[in-house]
Amino acid sequence: MQLDNANSNRLGLTGGLRLSDQVRSLGGPRENSDPRSSQLDLQLPGESPLMRILKASILRAADCKSTVLITGESGTGKELVARSIHDFGGRQREPFLAINCGALTESLLESELFGHAKGAFTGATTYKKGVFASAGKGTIFLDEFGEMSSLMQVRLLRVLQGHKVRPVGSEESKEIDFNARVVVATNRDLRREVAEKRFRQDLYYRVYVFSIRSPALRDRLDDLPLLIDVLLKRLIDRSKLVRPLRFDSEALALLQNYSWPGNVRELENLMERLAINPPSTGLVSGADISFALEFNGSDESEEPREIILSKGLNCLRNNRATTVRHMHKRHELDLYLTELAQVGGNITKAARRLGIKRSTLHMRMKRLELKLRSLSQAE
């Protein structure tokens, strides 16, 4: 995003110095000893400390042959990390084959990974090569790795240990050597899965050779302006956005204080939603962001409100029949302001008393203020 020439408090893509450039300049000069770093910056936008660690790990992984385990929440770009490892290593001219282990039944996954012989099962009318045989010296990416059944875990462990794969329904002597590198990704805590006997310990240690964590967006909010710049530019390049969008200070505050449960994928979805139905002036307001987040299916309002109710706040104790969900917006905002006043205006302490996140409390108060303001203007 960039500073609008007309108003330094309004942020957008046109005119002035980009906000992402300002954020970058505050961090001082950056040393890029590896010539691949600038290319990786284009593929994975972000200059926060966590992203710098991630990119350094990607380049180290690209230079080795070990199996890589990528962890991180859904929407953090784990497949993009895997593809970057492939693109910046010595296998970049070889195939990159991705399989979603959680999207296929056990039998289909087995056939996709290992292939099958003709007549191996009903419908197997021809011989089929699996990804292990098809990848050559390239990269095999197994997404949602933690979703595999126990039987598939056993079969995959044997394949990774021996670097040999046998198509389903073929004879033991028909084993095929494979030379591809394996990269796996999961949003599960595999250590906990192992401890609770849902994932094989031996397979975990087989893939836990080089581990990379893809950070959540809420942990690298310094990258938010740059990410928005990049996403909006992509929308313009794809002709999904006719003209650049600008963001006022309230809109930016909402974006910065949102917890982003869907991570970068949710941010991308939000930017495309704004592009589909942009404000007539091109200036995105806080009300636009509030509406877009609710329409995006990621409204944080309902669950926290029930958590607040379950805490039994003083103002509700005298009226058990009243729920926060049915309170008037003005009364709900007063409730939050009362809690803030009792802790001297410390939003972190107020959120803790309410049993919700600081960002959630900030978001709800902003939304209520905007809704009440719009209602008063309509009157």
C-alpha positions as CSV (number, residue, x, y, z in Angstrom):
1,M,0.0,0.0,0.0
2,Q,1.1,3.6,-0.5
3,L,0.4,7.0,1.0
4,D,-2.3,9.0,-0.7
5,N,-1.0,12.4,-1.8
6,A,-4.3,14.0,-0.9
7,N,-4.3,12.7,2.7
8,S,-1.3,11.2,4.5
9,N,-3.7,9.2,6.7
10,R,-5.2,7.4,3.7
11,L,-3.3,4.4,2.3
12,G,-3.4,2.9,-1.1
13,L,-1.6,1.9,-4.3
14,T,-1.4,5.3,-6.0
15,G,0.8,8.3,-5.4
16,G,3.5,8.8,-2.8
17,L,5.9,6.4,-1.2
18,R,4.6,2.8,-0.7
19,L,4.0,1.9,2.9
20,S,5.8,-1.4,2.3
21,D,8.8,0.7,1.2
22,Q,8.6,2.7,4.4
23,V,8.4,-0.4,6.5
24,R,11.4,-1.9,4.6
25,S,13.5,1.2,5.2
26,L,13.0,1.1,8.9
27,G,14.7,-2.3,9.0
28,G,17.9,-0.9,7.6
29,P,20.0,-2.4,4.8
30,R,19.5,-6.1,4.1
31,E,22.5,-8.2,3.1
32,N,21.7,-10.7,0.3
33,S,24.8,-12.9,0.0
34,D,22.9,-15.5,-1.9
35,P,22.1,-14.3,-5.4
36,R,18.8,-16.3,-5.3
37,S,17.4,-14.2,-2.5
38,S,16.0,-11.5,-4.7
39,Q,14.2,-14.1,-6.9
40,L,12.8,-15.8,-3.8
41,D,11.5,-12.4,-2.5
42,L,9.4,-12.2,-5.7
43,Q,8.0,-15.7,-5.1
44,L,7.4,-15.3,-1.4
45,P,6.7,-11.6,-0.5
46,G,7.6,-10.6,3.0
47,E,10.5,-9.1,4.9
48,S,9.6,-9.7,8.5
49,P,12.1,-11.6,10.7
50,L,10.0,-14.8,10.5
51,M,9.9,-14.6,6.7
52,R,13.7,-14.0,6.5
53,I,14.2,-17.1,8.6
54,L,11.8,-19.0,6.3
55,K,13.6,-17.9,3.1
56,A,17.0,-18.8,4.6
57,S,15.7,-22.3,5.5
58,I,14.3,-22.7,2.0
59,L,17.6,-22.0,0.3
60,R,19.4,-24.3,2.7
61,A,16.8,-27.0,2.0
62,A,17.2,-26.4,-1.8
63,D,20.9,-27.2,-1.5
64,C,20.6,-30.5,0.3
65,K,19.0,-33.9,-0.7
66,S,17.2,-34.7,2.6
67,T,13.5,-35.2,3.1
68,V,11.8,-32.0,4.2
69,L,8.9,-31.6,6.6
70,I,6.9,-28.4,6.2
71,T,4.6,-27.5,9.1
72,G,2.1,-24.6,9.5
73,E,-1.5,-23.7,9.6
74,S,-3.8,-24.0,6.6
75,G,-3.5,-21.0,4.2
76,T,0.1,-20.2,5.1
77,G,1.5,-21.3,1.7
78,K,3.1,-24.6,2.5
79,E,2.9,-25.8,-1.2
80,L,4.5,-22.5,-2.3
81,V,7.4,-23.2,0.2
82,A,7.8,-26.7,-1.3
83,R,7.8,-25.4,-4.8
84,S,10.4,-22.8,-3.9
85,I,12.6,-25.6,-2.5
86,H,12.3,-27.3,-5.8
87,D,12.7,-24.2,-8.0
88,F,15.9,-23.0,-6.3
89,G,17.6,-26.3,-6.1
90,G,19.4,-28.6,-8.5
91,R,16.2,-30.4,-9.4
92,Q,14.4,-27.3,-10.9
93,R,14.4,-28.7,-14.4
94,E,12.9,-32.0,-13.2
95,P,9.2,-32.6,-12.5
96,F,7.4,-31.2,-9.4
97,L,4.5,-33.6,-8.6
98,A,2.1,-32.7,-5.8
99,I,-0.4,-35.1,-4.2
100,N,-3.0,-34.1,-1.6
101,C,-3.0,-37.1,0.8
102,G,-6.2,-35.9,2.6
103,A,-8.3,-35.6,-0.6
104,L,-8.1,-39.2,-1.8
105,T,-9.3,-42.5,-0.4
106,E,-6.7,-45.0,0.7
107,S,-7.0,-47.1,-2.5
108,L,-6.8,-44.1,-4.8
109,L,-3.9,-42.6,-2.9
110,E,-2.0,-45.9,-3.0
111,S,-2.6,-46.1,-6.8
112,E,-1.5,-42.4,-7.3
113,L,1.6,-42.8,-5.3
114,F,2.8,-46.2,-6.3
115,G,1.0,-46.9,-9.5
116,H,-0.8,-50.2,-10.3
117,A,-0.5,-53.2,-12.6
118,K,-3.1,-54.1,-15.2
119,G,-5.9,-56.0,-13.6
120,A,-4.8,-55.1,-10.0
121,F,-8.4,-54.2,-9.2
122,T,-11.7,-53.6,-11.0
123,G,-11.3,-50.8,-13.5
124,A,-7.5,-51.2,-13.7
125,T,-7.5,-51.9,-17.5
126,T,-4.0,-50.6,-18.1
127,Y,-0.7,-50.2,-16.3
128,K,-0.4,-46.9,-14.4
129,K,2.7,-45.2,-13.3
130,G,2.6,-43.7,-9.8
131,V,4.2,-40.4,-8.9
132,F,7.3,-42.1,-7.4
133,A,8.0,-43.6,-10.8
134,S,7.0,-40.6,-12.8
135,A,9.0,-37.9,-10.8
136,G,12.4,-39.0,-12.1
137,K,15.0,-36.9,-10.3
138,G,12.4,-34.3,-9.4
139,T,10.4,-33.5,-6.3
140,I,7.4,-35.3,-4.8
141,F,5.3,-33.1,-2.6
142,L,2.9,-34.9,-0.2
143,D,0.4,-32.3,1.2
144,E,-1.8,-33.0,4.2
145,F,0.7,-35.8,5.1
146,G,-0.7,-36.3,8.5
147,E,-4.1,-37.4,7.1
148,M,-2.8,-40.8,5.8
149,S,-4.3,-44.0,7.2
150,S,-2.1,-46.4,9.3
151,L,-1.8,-48.8,6.3
152,M,-0.5,-46.1,4.0
153,Q,1.9,-44.9,6.7
154,V,3.4,-48.4,6.8
155,R,3.7,-48.6,3.0
156,L,5.2,-45.2,2.7
157,L,7.7,-45.9,5.4
158,R,8.9,-49.0,3.5
159,V,9.2,-47.0,0.3
160,L,11.2,-44.1,1.9
161,Q,13.5,-46.6,3.7
162,G,14.4,-48.6,0.6
163,H,13.9,-46.0,-2.1
164,K,12.0,-48.7,-4.0
165,V,8.3,-48.7,-4.9
166,R,6.2,-51.6,-6.0
167,P,3.0,-50.9,-8.1
168,V,-0.3,-52.2,-6.6
169,G,-1.0,-55.7,-7.8
170,S,2.5,-56.4,-9.2
171,E,4.9,-59.1,-8.1
172,E,7.6,-58.5,-5.5
173,S,10.3,-58.7,-8.1
174,K,8.7,-55.7,-9.9
175,E,10.0,-53.1,-7.5
176,I,11.2,-49.9,-9.1
177,D,14.0,-47.7,-7.8
178,F,13.2,-44.0,-7.5
179,N,15.5,-41.0,-7.2
180,A,13.0,-38.2,-6.5
181,R,13.2,-36.0,-3.4
182,V,10.3,-36.2,-1.0
183,V,8.8,-33.0,0.6
184,V,5.9,-33.4,3.0
185,A,3.6,-30.9,4.6
186,T,1.0,-31.0,7.4
187,N,-1.0,-28.6,9.5
188,R,-1.2,-31.2,12.3
189,D,1.2,-31.4,15.3
190,L,2.8,-34.7,14.4
191,R,4.6,-35.0,17.7
192,R,1.2,-34.9,19.4
193,E,-0.2,-37.3,16.8
194,V,2.7,-39.7,17.6
195,A,2.2,-39.4,21.4
196,E,-1.5,-40.2,21.0
197,K,-0.7,-43.2,18.7
198,R,-2.4,-41.7,15.6
199,F,0.8,-41.4,13.6
200,R,3.8,-43.8,13.4
201,Q,6.8,-42.7,15.3
202,D,9.2,-44.4,12.8
203,L,7.7,-42.6,9.8
204,Y,7.8,-39.3,11.7
205,Y,11.5,-39.6,12.3
206,R,12.0,-40.7,8.7
207,V,10.6,-37.4,7.4
208,Y,11.7,-35.2,10.3
209,V,15.2,-34.6,8.8
210,F,14.9,-31.0,7.7
211,S,12.0,-29.2,9.2
212,I,10.6,-25.8,8.1
213,R,7.8,-23.8,9.7
214,S,5.6,-21.7,7.5
215,P,4.5,-18.8,9.8
216,A,0.9,-17.7,10.4
217,L,0.0,-14.3,9.0
218,R,-0.9,-12.9,12.5
219,D,2.7,-13.6,13.5
220,R,4.1,-11.5,10.7
221,L,1.7,-8.5,10.4
222,D,4.7,-6.3,9.4
223,D,4.4,-8.0,6.0
224,L,0.7,-7.1,5.6
225,P,1.2,-3.8,3.6
226,L,3.6,-5.5,1.2
227,L,1.3,-8.6,0.8
228,I,-1.6,-6.3,0.0
229,D,0.5,-4.4,-2.6
230,V,1.4,-7.7,-4.3
231,L,-2.1,-9.2,-4.2
232,L,-3.7,-6.1,-5.7
233,K,-1.0,-5.9,-8.4
234,R,-1.7,-9.5,-9.3
235,L,-5.4,-8.7,-9.6
236,I,-4.7,-5.8,-11.9
237,D,-2.4,-8.0,-14.0
238,R,-5.2,-10.6,-14.3
239,S,-7.7,-7.8,-15.2
240,K,-9.8,-8.6,-12.1
241,L,-9.2,-5.1,-10.8
242,V,-9.7,-2.1,-13.1
243,R,-8.0,0.5,-11.0
244,P,-5.9,0.5,-7.8
245,L,-7.6,0.5,-4.4
246,R,-6.7,2.9,-1.6
247,F,-7.2,2.2,2.1
248,D,-8.1,4.8,4.7
249,S,-6.6,4.6,8.2
250,E,-9.7,2.9,9.8
251,A,-9.5,0.2,7.1
252,L,-5.8,-0.4,7.7
253,A,-6.4,-0.5,11.5
254,L,-9.0,-3.3,11.0
255,L,-6.7,-5.3,8.8
256,Q,-3.8,-4.9,11.2
257,N,-5.9,-6.0,14.2
258,Y,-7.6,-8.9,12.6
259,S,-6.3,-12.4,13.6
260,W,-6.4,-13.9,10.1
261,P,-7.5,-17.4,10.9
262,G,-7.3,-18.3,7.2
263,N,-3.9,-16.7,6.8
264,V,-2.6,-15.5,3.4
265,R,-5.3,-17.5,1.6
266,E,-8.0,-15.5,3.5
267,L,-6.2,-12.2,2.7
268,E,-6.1,-13.1,-1.0
269,N,-9.8,-14.0,-0.9
270,L,-10.6,-10.7,0.8
271,M,-8.6,-8.6,-1.7
272,E,-10.4,-10.4,-4.6
273,R,-13.8,-9.8,-3.0
274,L,-13.0,-6.1,-2.7
275,A,-11.9,-6.1,-6.4
276,I,-15.1,-7.7,-7.5
277,N,-17.2,-5.0,-5.7
278,P,-14.9,-2.0,-5.2
279,P,-16.0,1.3,-3.7
280,S,-17.1,3.8,-6.3
281,T,-14.4,6.2,-5.1
282,G,-11.7,3.6,-5.1
283,L,-11.1,4.4,-1.4
284,V,-11.7,1.4,0.9
285,S,-13.2,2.4,4.3
286,G,-13.3,0.6,7.6
287,A,-17.0,-0.2,7.0
288,D,-16.0,-1.8,3.6
289,I,-13.4,-4.0,5.4
290,S,-15.8,-4.9,8.2
291,F,-18.5,-6.0,5.7
292,A,-16.0,-7.8,3.5
293,L,-14.6,-9.8,6.4
294,E,-18.1,-10.9,7.5
295,F,-19.0,-11.7,3.9
296,N,-15.7,-13.6,3.6
297,G,-17.0,-16.1,6.1
298,S,-14.4,-15.2,8.7
299,D,-16.4,-13.0,11.1
300,E,-15.0,-13.4,14.6
301,S,-18.0,-11.9,16.3
302,E,-20.3,-14.8,17.2
303,E,-18.0,-17.2,19.1
304,P,-16.3,-14.5,21.2
305,R,-19.8,-13.1,22.1
306,E,-20.8,-16.4,23.5
307,I,-17.5,-16.7,25.4
308,I,-18.2,-13.3,26.9
309,L,-21.6,-14.6,28.0
310,S,-20.2,-17.7,29.5
311,K,-17.8,-15.6,31.6
312,G,-20.8,-14.0,33.4
313,L,-19.9,-10.4,33.2
314,N,-21.2,-8.1,36.0
315,C,-23.6,-6.3,33.7
316,L,-25.2,-9.6,32.7
317,R,-25.5,-11.2,36.1
318,N,-28.6,-9.3,37.0
319,N,-30.4,-10.5,33.8
320,R,-29.6,-14.1,33.0
321,A,-32.2,-14.0,30.2
322,T,-30.1,-11.5,28.3
323,T,-27.5,-12.8,25.8
324,V,-24.8,-10.8,24.3
325,R,-26.0,-11.9,20.8
326,H,-29.3,-10.1,21.4
327,M,-28.0,-7.0,23.0
328,H,-28.4,-3.7,21.3
329,K,-25.2,-2.6,19.5
330,R,-25.0,0.5,21.7
331,H,-25.3,-1.6,24.9
332,E,-22.7,-4.1,23.7
333,L,-20.2,-1.3,22.9
334,D,-20.9,0.2,26.4
335,L,-20.1,-3.2,27.9
336,Y,-16.7,-3.2,26.3
337,L,-16.0,0.4,27.2
338,T,-17.0,-0.4,30.8
339,E,-14.4,-3.2,30.9
340,L,-11.8,-1.0,29.4
341,A,-12.5,1.7,32.0
342,Q,-12.1,-0.8,34.9
343,V,-8.5,-1.6,33.7
344,G,-7.5,1.9,33.0
345,G,-8.0,1.6,29.2
346,N,-5.6,-1.3,28.8
347,I,-7.2,-3.3,25.9
348,T,-5.0,-6.3,26.6
349,K,-6.2,-6.6,30.2
350,A,-9.8,-5.9,29.1
351,A,-9.6,-8.7,26.5
352,R,-8.2,-11.1,29.1
353,R,-11.1,-10.3,31.5
354,L,-13.5,-10.9,28.7
355,G,-11.9,-14.2,27.8
356,I,-11.1,-13.2,24.2
357,K,-8.1,-12.1,22.2
358,R,-6.9,-8.5,22.2
359,S,-7.3,-8.4,18.4
360,T,-10.9,-9.7,18.7
361,L,-11.9,-7.1,21.2
362,H,-10.4,-4.3,19.1
363,M,-12.1,-5.6,16.0
364,R,-15.5,-5.9,17.7
365,M,-15.3,-2.4,19.1
366,K,-14.3,-0.9,15.7
367,R,-17.1,-2.7,13.9
368,L,-19.7,-1.6,16.5
369,E,-18.5,2.0,16.2
370,L,-18.7,1.9,12.4
371,K,-22.2,0.4,12.5
372,L,-23.5,2.8,15.0
373,R,-22.0,5.7,13.1
374,S,-23.6,4.5,9.8
375,L,-27.0,4.1,11.6
376,S,-26.8,7.7,13.0
377,Q,-26.0,9.1,9.6
378,A,-28.9,7.2,8.1
379,E,-31.2,8.8,10.6
